[in-house]
Amino acid sequence: MAKDDATVAVVENNGLFIQSLKRNIKDIKDARATAISDDAEMSYRRMVEDLIQKRKRLLMERAEMLDMSPETAHSLVLAKNFDGRQFSTQDLDLGVNIRTLDIQIDIGKTRYTELFGKEI
């Protein structure tokens, strides 16, 4: 390779810094749009996934409320300490919270698909 060929090769193989400076407006806008979209998508996905996880935990809590097994076969402690009003109130509150999460999850998934063209 001649000296002039080596100089041309160095000029053509500029580093990342000079390439960044030479980007045109379209390239800059594309890079910014991609970064913003990726950030929004990750945040949105995480939000919906957190709602799904919270719903699963509430369902487990609600199922655990039905476990009224005594500690031993001869123990009646749970029956003696059972408060029907507290049980009913807690069960209803959990049901309302689960239903609210169902709605939020449905809206979140639908909107995620509209915004990002993907499904969760």
N, C-alpha and C positions, 0 to 999 in steps of 0.2 A: 504494500500500500504506500503510495507516495505521500509526501508531507501534506499536500493540498487535500488529498483524500482523507487523511487523518483529521484535519481541521474541519472538514465538512461533516465527518462522522460525529465529532464532538458537538458541533453546532446542532446537528439533527437530533442528537441524544441528550437534549437538555435535561437538567434535573427537574424534580417535582416542583420546586419553587418557581422556576422560570415558566414552566408549563402552566402553573396556576395563574401567574401574572398574564399570560397570553390567552387565557380562556376568553371566549366571546360571551356576550350577554346571555345568549340562549343556554350555554353550558352552565353559567353561574346560576341562572334561574332554575334550571333543572336540578342542579345539586342542592340548592336551598329547598326546593319543593320536596325533593326526596327525603331530605333530613327532617323536615317538618312533618311530612306524612308518616314517616317511620316512627317518630316520637309519639304522634297522636295515636297511631294504630296500636303501638305497644301499651300505651296508657289505657286506651279503651278496652283492649283485650283483657288486660289485668283487672280492670274494674269489674267487668262482667264475670271473669273467673272468680274473683273474690266474692261476688254476690252468690254464685253457684256454691262455693265452699260454705258460706254462711248458711245457706238454705239447708245443705246436707247436715250441718251441725245442729240446726234447729230440729230437723226431722229425727236425728238421733236422740236429742234431749226429750222430744215428745214421746218417742218409743220407750225411753228409759223410765218415764213417769209411770208406765204400765207395769213395770217390774216391781211388784209388791211382795216378792218372796221374802218370807222371814229369814232371819240369819240361821236359825236352826228349825228342825221339824216341830219343836215344841214351843217355839217363840210366837207370841201374838203381839209383840211390841208395835209392829207396823199398823195393825188393825186398831190398836188402842190410840195411836198417835195420828191416825188418818184424819185429815180435815177436808171434807168434801167440797166446801166452798173454795178453799185455796186451790185444790186440785182443778176444779172446774175453771176458775179464773185463769190459772196458769196455762191450762190446756187451750182455752179460748184465745188468750194472748199469743201463744205460740202459733196457733192456726192463722190468726190475723197477720202476724209477722211473716209466716211462710207464704201466705197469699200475696202480700205486698212484694216479697222477693220474687215470686213467680212473675208478677207484672213487670217489675224492674228488669228481670232477666230477659223476658220476652221482648220488651222495648229495646233493651241494650243489644240483644242479638240481631234484631231486625235493623236497627240503625247502623250497627257495625257493618252488616252486609251492604247496606246502602252506601255507606261512606267509603268502604275499602274494597268492595267487590269480593269479599271472602266470607266464609262462615266460620263461626266459632264452634 
